[in-house]
Structures are given as C-alpha cells and as structure tokens.
Amino acid sequence: MSIDQLAETAQAMVAAGKGIIAIDESNATIKKRFDGVGIECTEENRRAYREMLLTTPKLGDYISGAILYDETLRQSTKAGVPFTKVMMDNGILPGIKVDKGAMPLAGFPGELVTEGLDGLRDRLKEYAKLGAKFAKWRAVITIGEDMPSGTCIEANCHALARYAALCQEAGIVPMVEPEVLMDGSHDIDTCYEITEVTLRSLFGSLYEHNIMLEGTILKASMVVSGKDCAEQAGIEEVAEMTLRCLKSSVPATLPGIVFLSGGQSDEDATAHLNAMNQMGPNPWPLSFSYGRAMQSAALKIWSKDLVGNVAAAQQTVYARARDNGLAALGKWKK
Ligand code: 13P
C-alpha cells in the first residue's frame, strides 16, 4: 500500500460536508445503551439495530465512513447482503475499532491505558481482507486530582503510535483518538492544558514511530468545561479554545480532524462543530465522528418498535447526519 492510497482514503474520510458515524460500541457498551431503552442485548438485536443505521436511505450524502465493531464487520442485512457491501455501494468507507478497551494502569490508581497491541498485526490483515479501510484506537485520559500523570499520557500515546504504524503497514488508515474525558469538576482552562499536553505527546510519539501523517486522521475531544464544573463555557468559547489548542499542537500536514461527542447533547455537538468551521479557514478540514450524538435520538425511536419504527428512526439518523454535515461546512442553522 502506497502513501498515496492511504492519503486518498484519509482525504475521503473528511470530504467536504461529510463525517463519520461511530457505531463501534463493544458488546458491553451497546448493552448499556440497549438497557437504557429496554432492548435485550442479543446478537440479532445488535445486528438489526446496525442494519437500521447502515441502510438509512441516502446516508452517504453526509457520511463518508462508519466505524464498526468486530462482530458488525462480519454481519449482513436480513436479506444476506454483507454490511461492508451495503456501505461501499453507498460510498461509505468501512472502519473498524481495533483496540481492546481501556484497562486500569497498574501503579496509577484511577488512570487507564488502552490494550490491544498483541496480535494486532494479524488482526489488521484479516480486517483489511474483510474490507476495512480505516481503523480506530481510543485512549482515555482522565482529569482529576493529580491526574493525568505524565506516565499515563506517555503510555497511551506510545500505544497509539504503535497501533498507527501497524495500521499503515496493513494499508489501513489509523484514526488516532486520545479522548480527554469531560467527567469532573475542572474548568475549561484545565481541559485546554491537558488536551494540549496530550496532543503534543501524541504527535511526538507518531513522529518517533515514523507515522505518515498524510495517511492519518485525528479523532479529538473538544476543549470543554468539566461536566460538573459550576461555570459552563458557551458555544463560542468552546469553539475558540478548541481551535487554539489544535493549532498549537497538530501539524498542518494532517489531512483532517474529526471530533467525538463524548456525552455532549446532540445540539451542542453540532453547534460546536459549526462554530469552529465558521471561525475558519482552518489548517485542516474539521468534521465529526460522533457515536451518541449521531445515534441516541434514533435509538429511542427504534426501541419502541423494532420493525415498525425502522423508517422513522432512519429519518432521524439522516437528519442528524445532515445537521452535522452542514456543521462541517459552517453552514448549519439552528
Ligand atoms: P461518542 O461520540 O459517543 O463520544 O463516541 C465516539 C467514539 O467513537 C468514542 O470512541
């Protein structure tokens, strides 16, 4: 795989007015989402739910790619068409979550390190054969008293770089995701500081591991006030601080940055992205790779009637894709 092919995929992921839908919840995480709306977490319900999302009519108007979970990458529609074929036919690139989750970092109570490097080379080879064009690895950085430690940031960024190198070797574009959690009572300045330190460490590690940045996408968390902070920053402040932080730490050669929603409301996630694009031009396309902010409204509708409400749920998925696609151009209106 040449750098040109990786770069082409990366650019397609952040094509103007398009973004990513993250539907890569592990079975444990999707169980939590299903529990929340009273759906039993069976393999068939997970398949049917992902079929509803992926067969949304005209989803490709605003969606360039979807991140799947291992089980989903191997599944098909009820009519027997592999999900990967449905996606490619609609111009949607298949992506795959390849990390094995964030585990407690030994010696650092309360901090996490993402696992999954062992055997990753072989898994990536198989994923490439199954049709995956890009991958995702999520590192989790927690803000708290005396947290995060430098050790936690370095260990996670080192793992992200090793994962990225293996992806590029397999011809798969790595999406690198260092998520600074919103949980906590810290203010937005603290979030800025931690996000900047984390991103600088990440790009230092990517440089040390010979990662081709032209074939890499960053999935970033926005700079926001902690969820329990008394003073909540407004839309403009979040957009301005996030842009400043990214500009001070992310090389301009990167083909694009997509954001996670991280527990923001649907409307905030869209409004923040829209505001950042209105403040442009920026060094990179800025788009979305939302999980909850793309799905939660549709899941609620679907849960009330798994067969009868498919079309209504899909209309909501399409509406969220359109709003976020417009926000990726700075053209969204409330
Ligand atoms: P949220 O947008 O729900 O944070 O999920 C995105 C994601 O893929 C986190 O890894």
Residues whose N, C-alpha, C, O or C-beta is under 5 A from the ligand:
A	BS01	13P	A22 R138 L260 S261 G262 G263 S289 Y290 G291 R292 A293
